[in-house]
Amino acid sequence: MALPRDFIETENSAVRTLEHALRDLAPSDLPLMLQGEPGSGKRTLARRAHDSSGRRRGEFLVVNCSALTPENFEHQRDCLLARSGTVYLDEIGDLSTVCQDGLLEMLIQAESAGNGKSHARLICSSTRNLELAVQADRFREDLYYRLSAVCLQQPPLRHRREDIASLMGFFLSKFARELDRPAPAVSQDTRQLFLDYHWPGNIRELADMAKAIVALGDETLAMGGLRMMLSQNSDRTSLREAARAASRDAEREMILRVLARTRWNRRRAAQQLKISYKALLYKLKQIGDSKLEAS
């Protein structure tokens, strides 16, 4: 079976064990429970399970459980039962009590009708310890056991430091393609900084960092600014926040350069920046210069 485009060969034994288990489980219809810290890659695992299964021609639907209300759950109920693909219930621990009741009822009805193949396969994720939530009566025990036939734990990035270099290389190439820019080289000092950093935002934070480096187009400049921000406010500023700030600065400079090159023709600038005219006006508003916003 071909590997998915976002597959990164891991050097971490725990992740290798998890991926072997995922490959074995992917063809089945068993519900999966994916647990791990925010940004650790649970959705990527769910997508990989879908793409490796017999349901891969069906839709991979992501449902944000914290946004589900009793009203919109009832609206989606029949659609979920009829789907032939996979439904990924993101942060199942945020599901309200009423929606927990509705989901359990839906699963019971599907089983009693004898049409288990007609409804979507469910893959759930949680950053919370759901067993503790069950003990505290915040999550239905019977629903938990139905959804957690198999639990897989995704380790945080700080526990798989041997994968940081390959993950960074992947994201640099990815964002270079998306932004139509060359992927910059990363120095040994920066690679060491990545290895030493705690990564509270996990893989998502690493991706933000890579995007900032590509957007600035100069690894030395990018990391110089980030190091300064971290040293000035190390107790309150995460690398992810610093990366976002650097990315915003880089975006502003890029917009201003293109506007100057097009002699402040915003429609032409939007075309060159490969964004919509409306998006450019919104970004100019974020920059906060009324002269730039004016038509």
N, C-alpha and C positions, 0 to 999 in steps of 0.2 A: 504494500500500500504506500502511495506517495506521501511524503511528509508535507504538512501544511506550510504555507509561506512564512508564517510567523514562528516556525519551530526553530529553537536554538538548542544545539547539542549541549547538554549539561555535563558538568564535571562533578556535580554534587551527588553523592550516593543516595541521599534521602529523596532528592528530586527524581533520580533515575528509577528508584523503587516506585514512586508515585506514578511516573509515566508508564511503567510496565503494567501497573494495576489498571491505569486508565485505558490502555490499549486492550486489555483483556475484557474490561467491562463495557467498552464503547458499543460493541454490537448488540448488547442485551437491552432490555427495556427497564431494567432495574432503576429506580430513582436513586440519584446521587446527591450526597450532601458534601459540599466543598467548604472547608473552614480555613480561615487564615486572616491575617491582618489586612487592613485597607490597603489597596494598591499592590497586593502580592501576586496578582495574576489569576484570580479565581475565574473571572469571566473568560479569559483566554483558555483555561482548562475546559470549561464548559463547552466553548465553541469547538475545541479540538475533539471532545467526545461526540458532539453532534456530527462533525465533518467525517468522523471515522465510523459512523453508524449507518444502518440501512435507512435512516430517516434523513440523510444528508440532502436529499432532493427537496425536502420540505423546508419550511421556514424555521429560522432560529429566532424566536421571539424573546426579547428581554423585558421583564416586568419588574419595575421598581416597587417593591412591596410597601415602602414607606409612603408611597403616593396612592396606594389603593384605598378606596373608601367602600363602604357597603354598597353604595349606589353604583360606582363604576365597576365593582367586582361582579355584581349581578349582570351588568351589561356585557361583560367579557366572558361570562361563564360558559355560554353555549359555544362561543368561538374557541375557547380552550379545549372543550370536549371534542370538537370536530377537527382540530388540527392534526396533521399527520407528521409534523416535525417535532421540534423540541421547544419547550418553554423553560426559560431560565428565570427563576424567581430570585431576584437579587435582594439580599438582606431579608431573608424569610423571618428573622427574629423581630423585624419591625411590623409584621403583619398584625393588624388589630384583632381583638378577640372575636368580633363579629365575622371578619374575613377568614379567620382560622376556622370558625364553624362552617362557613360556606365552602371553603376548600375541602374540608373533611367530608362534608355531605356530597360534594361533587365526585370525589374519589370513590366513595361507597356506592353511589349510584352507578358509576361506570363499571365497577366490579360486579355488582349484582345483575347488571344488564348483560354480562358476559361478553362485553365488547372492548376488552382492555386494549386491543390493537387500534381502536378507533380514536382514542384521545392521545394528546401529545405526551411525549416522555417528559418527566419533570426532573430538572436539575436545580437544586437550591444552593444558595451560598449564605454564609453568616460569618461576621466578625465576632459575634458574641458566643459565649459558651451556652448553647441551648439546653444542655442538661441542667445547668444551674437555673435557667429560665423556667424549665419544667418544674424543678423543685420549689421555685418561688411562685408557682401558679401563674406565671406570665405567658406560658406557652403550653398548648394542649399536649399532654403526654401521648395520647393515641395518635395525634397528627404527626408528632415528632417521629415516632417509630415507623409510621408509614412512609415518611419522606427520607428517612436516614437508613435505608436498607444497607447502603455502603457509605461510609464517611471517609473522605480523603482530606488530609491536612497539608496545606501549602505552606512551606517554611518561609519566614521573612527573608528579605534580601541579605540582611546582616549575617544570616546563618548559611549563606551560599555565596561567599565572597569570591570563590573561584570562578563564578559565572559572570562577575561584573564586567570584565573586559569584553567578553563576547556579546553580552547584552548591550553594552555601550556601542560597540561596533555596529550591531544590528540597527539601533535607533539612529545613529549618525547617518547611516546609509538610507534608512527609511525617510527621515526628514529632509535629507539632501534631495531625494527624488521629489518629495512633495513640494518643497520650496524652490525646486529647480536651481539648486546651488551645489557646488562641489562639497564633498564631505571633508571637513578639515582634519588634519592630523592631531592626535592627542599626545602631549608630551609625557615623559616618564613622571614628572612631578605631579601632573594632573591625575595620572593613573594611580599614583600612590595616595593622593587625596581621596579618590573614590574608594580605595581599599580601606582607608582609615575612617571614613565617615560612617555614621550609624544608620543612615537611610531610614528615618522614621516613616517616610512616605513610600518606601519599598520601590518596586519596579516602576510604578507610575511617576515617582519623584525622579528616578533615573532618566526616564523618558523626557521629562520636562527639562532636565539638565542638558540632555543631548540636543533638544530643540533650540535651547538658548544658544548653545555653541554654534550650531549651524546657522541660526538667524544672524548672529554677529559676524560670522565668517572669519573669525580670528580667535583661535583657541587661547592664545596668550592674553589678548584683551579681555575675553570673556571671563577667564578664570581670575585675572587680576582684579576685576571689579567684584566678582563673587567672593574672593578671599577677603577683600577689604570690608565688604558688607558683613561677612561672617565674623571677622575679628572685632568689628565695631559693636556688633549686637549679637554675640554668639549665644547668649542665653535665651533670646527671644526669636531669632531668625533662623528658620530651617533652610537647608540648601534648596529645597523646592521653592520656598518663597523668594529666595535670592535669585534663583533661575528665572522665575516669572518676572521679577523686576528687571533683570537684564534683558529678557526677551521683549518686554514692553519698550525699553529704551531703544533696542535694536530696531523694532518695528517702526517707532517714531522717526528714527533717523532715515530708514529706508523710504518711508512715505515722503518725507521732506525732500530727499534727494531726487525721487522720481517726479515730484511736483515741480522742482526747479528745472529738471531736464525737459519737462513738457510745457514749460512756461506757465505753470499753474493751471493747466487745462485738466480739470479733475476727471472728466470722462476718459481722456487718453491715459491719465495716470492710473485709473482703475483698471483699464485694459492691460497696461504693462505690469501692474501688480497682480493680475489674474484674480481680481475680486470684483464683486458687483459695485456699481456706482453708489447704491444705497449703503453698502458695507463701508465704502471709503468715507462717505459723509459721516457715518456713525463713528468711525475711528478718529476722524478729524474733530468730532465733538468731544471724544475722550481726551484728545490732546489738549483741548481747551482753549484754542485760539479762534476767536470769533471771526477774524479776517480770513482764516483758512476755510471756515465753514460757509462763508458768504458765497452766493452764486454770482 
